[in-house]
Amino acid sequence: MIGQRILALLLLVIPALIAMYGWNLMKNVIFDYIATSELQWLHFLLGLVLFLAGVAFVAGFVFHRDKKRKRLQPRFLKKKKKTNP
């Protein structure tokens, strides 16, 4: 039981670290642009991709967990199809 919780924590921490690195990369590119007037598009886009991927993974993990525990609003739950006999 404890091993599962540690694994779940690692599954959340690693993408969060990736998202933080992406945020830091974008921040550094913006500050360098202010200082030197040269925008490094490749580094900025890489930071944006890393940030969005990390945030999307964490959000999907939380959404899946809440869906499994039925803590979502009814509009997010699957609707059962009615079968005609």
matplotlib code that plots the C-alpha trace (Angstrom):
import matplotlib.pyplot as plt

x = [0.0, 2.8, 4.7, 1.7, 1.5, 5.2, 4.8, 1.8, 3.8, 6.7, 4.3, 3.2, 6.5, 8.5, 6.0, 5.7, 9.5, 9.4, 6.7, 8.8, 11.9, 9.8, 8.5, 12.1, 13.3, 10.5, 11.2, 15.0, 14.2, 12.0, 14.5, 17.3, 15.1, 14.6, 18.3, 19.6, 16.6, 17.2, 14.4, 15.4, 12.3, 13.5, 14.2, 10.9, 8.9, 10.7, 9.9, 6.3, 6.0, 7.6, 5.4, 2.2, 3.1, 3.8, 0.6, -1.5, -0.1, -0.8, -4.3, -5.1, -3.9, -6.1, -9.1, -8.8, -8.5, -11.5, -13.5, -12.7, -13.9, -17.0, -16.1, -16.8, -19.7, -22.4, -21.5, -18.0, -19.3, -20.0, -23.7, -25.1, -26.8, -30.3, -30.9, -34.3, -35.5]
y = [0.0, 2.4, 1.4, 2.4, 5.8, 6.4, 5.4, 7.7, 10.5, 10.0, 9.9, 13.4, 14.8, 14.0, 15.7, 18.7, 19.0, 18.9, 21.6, 23.8, 23.4, 24.5, 27.5, 28.4, 28.1, 30.4, 32.9, 33.0, 33.5, 36.4, 38.0, 37.5, 39.2, 42.2, 42.4, 41.8, 42.2, 38.8, 36.3, 32.6, 31.0, 27.4, 27.6, 29.4, 26.8, 23.9, 25.5, 25.9, 22.3, 21.0, 23.2, 22.2, 18.5, 18.5, 20.4, 18.2, 15.0, 16.2, 17.5, 14.2, 12.2, 14.2, 14.1, 10.3, 9.9, 12.0, 10.3, 6.9, 8.1, 9.7, 13.3, 15.0, 17.0, 15.0, 16.5, 14.9, 11.4, 8.9, 8.7, 5.2, 4.2, 3.0, -0.3, -1.2, -4.7]
z = [0.0, 0.9, -2.3, -4.4, -2.8, -3.3, -7.0, -7.4, -5.8, -8.1, -11.1, -10.1, -9.0, -12.2, -14.6, -12.2, -12.3, -16.1, -16.1, -13.7, -15.9, -18.9, -17.0, -16.0, -19.6, -20.9, -18.1, -18.9, -22.6, -21.8, -19.5, -22.1, -24.7, -22.5, -21.9, -25.4, -27.8, -29.3, -28.8, -28.9, -30.4, -30.2, -26.4, -25.8, -27.7, -26.0, -22.6, -23.7, -24.8, -21.6, -19.4, -21.2, -21.2, -17.5, -16.6, -18.9, -17.3, -13.7, -14.7, -16.4, -13.4, -11.0, -13.4, -13.7, -10.0, -9.3, -12.0, -10.5, -7.1, -8.6, -7.4, -10.7, -11.9, -13.7, -17.1, -17.0, -16.1, -18.9, -19.8, -19.9, -23.2, -22.9, -24.5, -26.0, -25.2]

ax = plt.figure().add_subplot(projection="3d")
ax.plot(x, y, z, "-o")
ax.set_aspect("equal")
plt.show()
